[in-house]
Amino acid sequence: MYISKIWKNSWLTNDGELLRELEQKLEAYLGVKHCVVVSNGTIALQLAIKALGIRKEIITTPYSYVATTNSILWENCNPVFVDINDRNFVIDATLIEKSITEKTEAILATHCYGIPCDTKRINEIASKYNLKVIYDAAHSFKVENNGASILNEGNLSTLSFHATKLFHTVEGGAIICHDDVMADKIRLMRSFGHIGDEYYSLGINGKNSEFHAAMGLSVLPHVQELIEIRKELVNRYNLHLRNVNLFNSALYEDYQHNYSYYPFVVESEEKLIDLIQYLNENSIFPRRYFFPSLNILPHHKGVSCPVSESISRRVICLPLHHELLIDQVDTIANLITNRIG
């Protein structure tokens, strides 16, 4: 249906009818004021930094996908790493203030695995020091805290709609914002800074196509079903692994989670490598996610972040998707407990 409409309209990209429909449906589904769809989650981060006029230091987390800090560097800003806490692996808000300098302009924090950051404390710090706040919410589609979307926190939140995500458009992303002026600014910036033949500002090609929008419109009606399937799988993993997984996935019960990932943490990197090899030998392929801690990458000059460095060496994400069967979860969990239990 959607593809036929694309051919009928002869409008393949550049703020087309389907993309606008997707944005409107996402706004309603997520409970947000503005959802500006862009070409990918990395461009979403770069546009967020640019739209807020940030040029100097950005306090951020070392425990995230590399796109988080790559975006900071690509925009010629300086990432200042603040370690994570060992309970839920998000930025430790109690450590942020001591890293603030006269050059600090923003905080860019990740809701890791969809687990909300301490948004209340971060907001207090941002207000005290007049800082902007961006949340990398790539994992946080449909995550809610205290009955409201986590995406409504901060100045801007960014989403990834990559094919590996709970909701996807094959490739894509979005910026969530809360006021009309900022939404218009971001829409202008994603389209080279021009409307029609008139140029209004500096911009970039951050557009997404009608075909990607069609995929998103096809996936969106099934998201709640996918969440329920994943929840059942996570509960099954917990039944087997709660006593051997050093990550407490019971944290998901503190808010409305989307069950996008199942992180599994062991005692040492040596045990992790052995476990990965053992699982691979049994045709099971977990992912080291996130690894390594971003502060130790060669193109960063990050400070020591011992918690992030330790966790990143000892964590994997186990298979978790809507076509995974309960008996397959049982098999994976039994292999793990037999090896390390």
PyMOL commands that set and color helices and strands:
alter all, ss='L'
color gray80, all
select helices_A, chain A and resi 2-9+17-30+41-51+67-74+93-95+97-99+112-114+119-129+150-152+180-189+210-241+249-254+269-281+294-296+306-314+326-340
alter helices_A, ss='H'
color red, helices_A
select strands_A, chain A and resi 34-38+57-60+78-81+104-110+132-136+144-145+148-149+156-160+173-177+194-195+198-199+263-265+315-317
alter strands_A, ss='S'
color yellow, strands_A
deselect
rebuild
show_as cartoon
